[in-house]
């Protein structure tokens, strides 16, 4: 005598399976956007850092000059029309190369100024907490900044100076 009984699904088992399946489906629906948000930067293609023309090379000398320029920058899904306004301190060095420094202090993010203090000539000075940098952007020991000013990549083409992306400067006190 063989037992060919069909196994019947009880009402309780049906409800358990239905609730578990519905819960898993809703959980996956809630989890997908979070996972996508976390891995989306990895999936994005890197944009080529483009250079922006800032002026003729004759405009720049050994004295730092503050220049403002606009760059196309996408912030998440937002891209400002006309670009984002940036500033750089640009000067020509003794070896003929150009140095373009970011004006953002590495201590607390204030804006540094060339000869911003009457007592410290030929230095970049941060008025927020007395941060000081040499003319090449290296932080001076004993002042609040712990790193040198960042610098822009520079390129000269056809007598024009172009600035690229910001890179950290090596060295420092």
C-alpha positions as CSV (number, residue, x, y, z in Angstrom):
1,X,0.0,0.0,0.0
2,X,1.7,3.2,-1.2
3,X,0.8,6.5,0.2
4,X,0.1,8.7,-2.8
5,X,-1.4,11.4,-0.7
6,X,-1.1,14.8,-2.2
7,X,0.4,17.2,0.2
8,X,-2.0,20.0,0.7
9,X,-1.0,23.5,1.4
10,X,-2.7,24.7,4.6
11,X,-4.2,28.1,4.8
12,X,-1.5,29.0,7.4
13,X,1.3,28.0,5.2
14,X,-0.2,29.8,2.2
15,X,-0.4,33.1,4.2
16,X,3.2,32.7,5.6
17,X,4.5,32.1,2.0
18,X,2.5,35.0,0.6
19,X,3.6,37.5,3.4
20,X,7.3,36.4,3.1
21,X,7.2,36.8,-0.7
22,X,5.5,40.2,-0.4
23,X,8.0,41.3,2.3
24,X,11.0,40.2,0.2
25,X,9.7,42.1,-2.8
26,X,9.0,45.3,-0.9
27,X,12.4,45.0,0.9
28,X,14.2,44.6,-2.5
29,X,12.3,47.6,-3.8
30,X,13.5,49.7,-0.9
31,X,17.0,48.4,-0.9
32,X,17.6,48.9,-4.7
33,X,17.8,52.7,-4.6
34,X,20.1,52.7,-1.6
35,X,22.5,50.2,-3.3
36,X,22.3,52.1,-6.6
37,X,23.1,55.4,-4.8
38,X,26.1,53.8,-3.1
39,X,27.7,52.3,-6.2
40,X,26.6,54.9,-8.8
41,X,29.9,56.9,-8.5
42,X,31.8,53.8,-9.3
43,X,29.7,53.2,-12.4
44,X,30.1,56.8,-13.7
45,X,32.6,57.5,-16.4
46,X,35.4,59.9,-15.4
47,X,35.3,63.2,-17.2
48,X,38.5,64.5,-18.8
49,X,39.9,67.4,-16.8
50,X,39.8,70.2,-19.3
51,X,42.0,73.2,-19.3
52,X,40.5,76.8,-19.2
53,X,42.2,79.8,-20.8
54,X,43.0,82.5,-18.3
55,X,45.0,85.0,-20.3
56,X,48.1,85.7,-22.3
57,X,51.4,84.7,-20.8
58,X,52.6,88.3,-21.0
59,X,50.0,89.3,-18.4
60,X,51.7,87.4,-15.6
61,X,55.0,88.3,-13.9
62,X,56.8,87.3,-10.7
63,X,54.2,89.1,-8.5
64,X,51.1,86.9,-7.9
65,X,47.9,88.1,-9.6
66,X,44.5,87.0,-8.6
67,X,42.5,85.8,-11.6
68,X,38.9,84.6,-11.8
69,X,37.6,82.1,-14.4
70,X,34.7,79.8,-15.0
71,X,34.8,76.0,-15.3
72,X,32.1,73.6,-16.3
73,X,31.4,71.5,-13.2
74,X,28.7,68.9,-12.7
75,X,27.6,68.6,-9.0
76,X,25.6,65.4,-8.8
77,X,22.8,66.0,-11.3
78,X,23.1,69.8,-11.2
79,X,25.3,71.8,-13.6
80,X,25.3,75.6,-13.1
81,X,24.6,77.6,-16.3
82,X,27.7,79.5,-17.4
83,X,30.0,77.4,-15.1
84,X,31.3,77.7,-11.6
85,X,33.5,80.7,-10.7
86,X,37.0,79.8,-9.5
87,X,40.0,81.9,-8.4
88,X,43.7,81.4,-8.6
89,X,46.9,83.2,-7.7
90,X,49.1,83.1,-10.9
91,X,52.7,84.0,-11.2
92,X,55.7,83.3,-13.4
93,X,58.6,81.6,-11.5
94,X,62.3,82.2,-12.0
95,X,62.6,79.1,-14.2
96,X,60.0,80.5,-16.6
97,X,57.3,78.1,-15.6
98,X,53.9,79.2,-14.3
99,X,52.6,78.5,-10.8
100,X,48.9,78.8,-10.1
101,X,47.8,78.4,-6.5
102,X,44.4,77.9,-5.0
103,X,43.4,80.7,-2.7
104,X,41.8,78.3,-0.2
105,X,43.6,78.1,3.2
106,X,44.4,74.5,4.2
107,X,43.6,75.3,7.9
108,X,39.8,76.2,7.8
109,X,39.1,77.0,4.2
110,X,39.3,80.8,4.3
111,X,40.6,82.9,1.4
112,X,44.3,83.8,1.5
113,X,45.5,87.1,0.1
114,X,48.9,88.1,-1.3
115,X,50.5,90.5,1.2
116,X,47.3,90.4,3.1
117,X,49.0,91.6,6.3
118,X,51.2,94.7,6.6
119,X,53.7,92.9,8.8
120,X,54.2,89.9,6.5
121,X,55.4,91.1,3.1
122,X,55.9,88.8,0.1
123,X,53.7,86.1,1.7
124,X,50.2,84.8,1.3
125,X,48.3,85.5,4.5
126,X,45.0,84.1,5.8
127,X,43.2,86.7,7.9
128,X,41.0,84.1,9.7
129,X,43.6,82.6,12.0
130,X,46.9,84.1,10.9
131,X,47.9,81.4,8.5
132,X,51.0,82.2,6.4
133,X,52.4,80.8,3.2
134,X,55.6,81.5,1.2
135,X,55.3,83.0,-2.3
136,X,55.3,79.4,-3.7
137,X,52.4,78.4,-1.4
138,X,54.4,76.4,1.1
139,X,53.0,76.7,4.7
140,X,55.3,78.5,7.2
141,X,56.1,76.5,10.3
142,X,54.5,77.7,13.5
143,X,51.3,79.0,11.7
144,X,48.0,77.1,11.7
145,X,48.0,75.5,8.2
146,X,49.4,72.0,8.2
147,X,49.8,71.7,4.5
148,X,50.8,73.9,1.5
149,X,48.2,75.5,-0.8
150,X,46.9,73.4,-3.6
151,X,48.0,74.2,-7.1
152,X,46.4,74.1,-10.5
153,X,47.8,72.2,-13.4
154,X,49.2,74.7,-15.9
155,X,49.7,74.5,-19.7
156,X,50.9,77.1,-22.2
157,X,49.7,76.9,-25.8
158,X,50.1,79.6,-28.5
159,X,51.1,82.2,-26.0
160,X,48.1,81.6,-23.7
161,X,48.1,80.2,-20.2
162,X,45.6,77.5,-19.4
163,X,44.7,76.2,-16.0
164,X,43.5,72.6,-15.3
165,X,42.4,70.7,-12.3
166,X,43.6,71.3,-8.7
167,X,46.2,69.0,-7.3
168,X,47.7,68.8,-3.9
169,X,51.2,70.4,-3.6
170,X,54.0,68.3,-2.3
171,X,56.2,69.3,0.7
172,X,55.2,71.8,3.3
173,X,56.4,72.5,6.9
